[in-house]
Amino acid sequence: MTDDTTRDRTTPVPRRHLEHDLLLAALPHPILAIGEDERVVYANPAAEGFFSISIAVLRRQRLRDVVGFGCPLIALIDQVRRSDSTVNEYGIEIAMPRLDSPRPVDVYAGPLTDQPGLIVVMLQQRSMAQMIERQLTHRAAARSVSGMAAVLAHEIKNPLSGIRGAAQLLEPALGDEDRELTRLICTETDRIRDLVDRMEVFGDERPLVIEPVNIHAVLDHVRKLAETGFASTMRLPAEYDPSLPSVPGNRDKLIQAFLNLVKNAAEAVAEQSEPGRIILRTAFRPGVRMLVPGSTIRVALPLMIEIEDNGAGVPEHLKQHLFDPFVTTKRTGSGLGLALVAKIIRDHGGVIEFESERRRTVFRVLLPMQPVAAKPASKGPSNG
């Protein structure tokens, strides 16, 4: 009888160390087992997704053929092999030939003491950690805009009304050329007023009117608006998880947020020559928790909504500031759309993040789910 460890002599599988396949498959972090010849002995599903390669193909390749030339992951594995000790490295970038931009990860690597030559590697993608960090930045930015909006409303809108009124009073007494100037004054004051009106939304700190919301009904409404308007020439497939529970939220605000995201995706796709595609996707992802500011309470954010497009992607120099006010890639944009989306998601107790490379940009929203009301205890039979 052939033992499991000798079925593939080029990539021996120490089965006794990998007997918990179900547990490893459930982990969200990519996990690899690397043999002495740098071949991949084992990869969990998260690793297959990370490298976009199946385990069957991975086991036929050396790791240095999977990652880019000079990838620091190879050097880390060599260091573990030489020192025979665990190594942790934070914030390294793994480049792969199939991707346009490298992926930042934290790496945990160490030898299996009872299986010489075998090294276990776990990659923790930094996107989640960065997501939580960026939420603090988004909130600080939103508070800054809130204060600015309050000042602008008081200090700018009132003088603007006076300027516009004075121009209208002067217009009848002027010649045709001068009337053009007064009309220009009116047009420009209206433009400034509209911008201030948009900013005033950030100053609205009233608590939301919350009710259970079917997020699929929200997305279907947004999809219908897009298909009959600004995205009429594009494909908008929906990939929904039908088991998703309700979201505690404000339906109109959520429509506003996701409509902004779909509009941004449509504008990015419209600039490309290939057919446009915007995917609306939902999934249930347990395990993500966020600390509520000012307390020790951690709130679960298991509801994931993604808006994915096949546009050109977000320019590298804007990625760190994309949710900040007045940051935009559009020539005529004000840069308030994504800042407003971030505020709406924050008001719903959620987080928003994105990942972008050429031909694939995903905006990902994580939201809490509607608490299940406790059923009243049934009264047992009376004993007397």
NORKA-V308646 format. One record per backbone hydrogen bond with DSSP energy under -0.5 kcal/mol. CO is the residue of the C=O (numbers start at 1). NH is the residue of the N-H. Records with the same first field share a line. If there is no record, write none. Layout:
CO = NH / NH
This chain:
3 = 6
4 = 7
8 = 11
12 = 14
13 = 15
14 = 17 / 18
15 = 18
19 = 21
20 = 24
21 = 25
22 = 26
23 = 27
24 = 27
30 = 123
31 = 44
32 = 121
33 = 41 / 42
34 = 119
35 = 38
38 = 63
39 = 35 / 41
42 = 33
44 = 47 / 48
45 = 49
46 = 50
47 = 51
48 = 52 / 53
54 = 58
55 = 59
57 = 60
58 = 40 / 61
61 = 40
62 = 65 / 66
63 = 66 / 67
68 = 71
71 = 74 / 75
72 = 76
73 = 77
74 = 78
75 = 79
76 = 80
77 = 81
78 = 82
79 = 83
80 = 84 / 85
87 = 109
89 = 107
92 = 105
93 = 72 / 95
94 = 103
95 = 68
96 = 99
102 = 104
103 = 94
104 = 126
105 = 92
106 = 124
107 = 89
108 = 122
109 = 87
110 = 120
111 = 113
112 = 115
115 = 118
118 = 112
119 = 34
120 = 110
121 = 32
122 = 108 / 124
123 = 30 / 125
124 = 106
125 = 128 / 129
126 = 130
127 = 131
128 = 132
129 = 133
130 = 134
131 = 135
132 = 136
133 = 136 / 137
134 = 138
135 = 139
136 = 140
137 = 141
138 = 142
139 = 143
140 = 144
141 = 145
142 = 146
143 = 147
144 = 148
145 = 149
146 = 150
147 = 151
148 = 152
149 = 153
150 = 154
151 = 155
152 = 156 / 157
156 = 160
157 = 161
158 = 162
159 = 163
160 = 164
161 = 165
162 = 166
163 = 167
164 = 168
165 = 169
166 = 170
167 = 171
168 = 172
170 = 173
171 = 174
175 = 179
176 = 180
177 = 181
178 = 182
179 = 183
180 = 184
181 = 185
182 = 186
183 = 187
184 = 188
185 = 189
186 = 190
187 = 191
188 = 192
189 = 193
190 = 194
191 = 195
192 = 196
193 = 197
194 = 198
195 = 199
196 = 200
197 = 201
198 = 201
199 = 202 / 203
200 = 203
201 = 204
203 = 205
208 = 210
211 = 249
213 = 215 / 247
214 = 217 / 218
215 = 219
216 = 220
217 = 221
218 = 222
219 = 223
220 = 224
221 = 225
222 = 226
223 = 227
224 = 228
226 = 229 / 231
229 = 232
231 = 234
235 = 278
237 = 280
239 = 282
240 = 242
241 = 244
246 = 370
247 = 213 / 249
249 = 211 / 251
250 = 254
251 = 255
252 = 256
253 = 257
254 = 258
255 = 259
256 = 260
257 = 261
258 = 262
259 = 263
260 = 264
261 = 265
262 = 266
263 = 267
264 = 268
265 = 269
266 = 270
267 = 271
268 = 271 / 312
269 = 272
276 = 235
277 = 310
279 = 281 / 308
280 = 239
281 = 306
283 = 285 / 304
285 = 288
287 = 289
288 = 301
290 = 299
292 = 295
297 = 292 / 299
299 = 290
302 = 285 / 304
303 = 367
304 = 283
305 = 365
306 = 281 / 308
307 = 363
308 = 279
309 = 361
311 = 359
315 = 318 / 319
316 = 319
318 = 321
319 = 322
321 = 324
324 = 327
326 = 328
335 = 326 / 327
336 = 340
337 = 341
338 = 342
339 = 343
340 = 344
341 = 345
342 = 346
343 = 347
344 = 348
345 = 350
346 = 349
351 = 366
353 = 364
355 = 362
357 = 360
360 = 357
361 = 309
362 = 355 / 364
363 = 307
364 = 353
365 = 305
366 = 351
367 = 303
371 = 373
